[in-house]
């Protein structure tokens, strides 16, 4: 492992000072060789440190690193390509203390992997995607269900528009659903498990009735339902997944669509009614939200 002490402007720790003000401190600045482009979801280990993945597709297959809240950065693992490449999605902390993630490319078939990483940075490949019906090019990390297994999506390849899969911590892999295009395509966002009915909810970037993406849910046994087809007016092309608030509603965003075509923030009720909460506009407030 390599320990790097640095300061700069990339990882920022935000501290709530009052109800109306916040303060922050810069934890680390990044530059080549590694890590150079931190990407994806941040996971916090049981000791309080932050674990993140980085990508630099033009120069190396990517890495996973740990950073403390005082700014000490340690590279835990450097991907070789053979064990995966381009870990876009970040990491998920499992109940066993290990971390789980995916690589979009690499592995023996070049179609990506699912991996487990110990807190010390030892990586074990759980599954190598083969493309086609098996799935290919996962973007986001799998989430762990209340029952202990992991669930995730792949964005697909030229032979199919992506899949939803289940995998155990030992690597037992099952495809639960293969997208058809009409029900969605190219899912890049993590799933979320409903705390009431235990189904998994997600978004598809493309496809659906209007070709602009969809919201779907799937059970642990693979029963699949399209809940909403984006139509442009109510948003289009959701890169990000959903979150479920304590009011029971789901919230998300789309990169495109809305009044100005710059994306929307939306709410979906448990009965699957979608309401646009905000239309993004080009300018100072931002546009084209991506998120994770």
QUINORWO-V934931 format. One record per residue. PHI is phi in whole degrees, 0 to 359 (999 if undefined). Layout:
{{PHI} {PHI}}
This chain:
{{999} {248} {258} {236} {256} {209} {221} {169} {225} {215} {267} {237} {262} {259} {241} {282} {275} {217} {293} {241} {219} {226} {238} {214} {225} {284} {264} {200} {248} {238} {205} {295} {276} {205} {281} {242} {223} {298} {210} {91} {289} {264} {250} {253} {278} {289} {266} {100} {284} {255} {244} {218} {254} {228} {229} {207} {303} {282} {231} {202} {283} {108} {206} {236} {217} {241} {225} {277} {288} {262} {100} {277} {253} {233} {285} {268} {206} {246} {291} {254} {98} {295} {260} {123} {208} {64} {279} {295} {274} {90} {227} {241} {278} {274} {293} {273} {92} {275} {245} {233} {202} {227} {242} {289} {231} {81} {81} {293} {251} {74} {256} {104} {216} {248} {226} {245} {230} {287} {302} {275} {100} {279} {258} {238} {283} {267} {204} {248} {289} {249} {87} {62} {294} {285} {99} {201} {59} {289} {256} {257} {286} {288} {255} {266} {280} {297} {276} {111} {281} {247} {228} {202} {230} {240} {275} {92} {216} {292} {259} {205} {272} {117} {219} {246} {230} {235} {215} {274} {293} {265} {101} {287} {249} {221} {278} {268} {204} {249} {295} {253} {97} {291} {255} {130} {198} {67} {298} {237} {253} {290} {276} {225} {264} {294} {283} {258} {256} {69} {286} {255} {249} {203} {234} {247} {295} {232} {73} {85} {301} {251} {74} {245} {104} {209} {248} {223} {221} {213} {273} {294} {264} {101} {292} {239} {220} {276} {262} {201} {250} {293} {238} {95} {298} {261} {107} {205} {60} {282} {285} {277} {272} {255} {238} {251} {273} {288} {274} {89} {279} {255} {231} {198} {211} {238} {288} {235} {86} {88} {300} {253} {74} {256} {103} {221} {253} {223} {236} {238} {283} {299} {266} {76} {273} {258} {233} {284} {267} {203} {260} {287} {232} {294} {130} {291} {277} {102} {202} {54} {296} {254} {70} {220}}
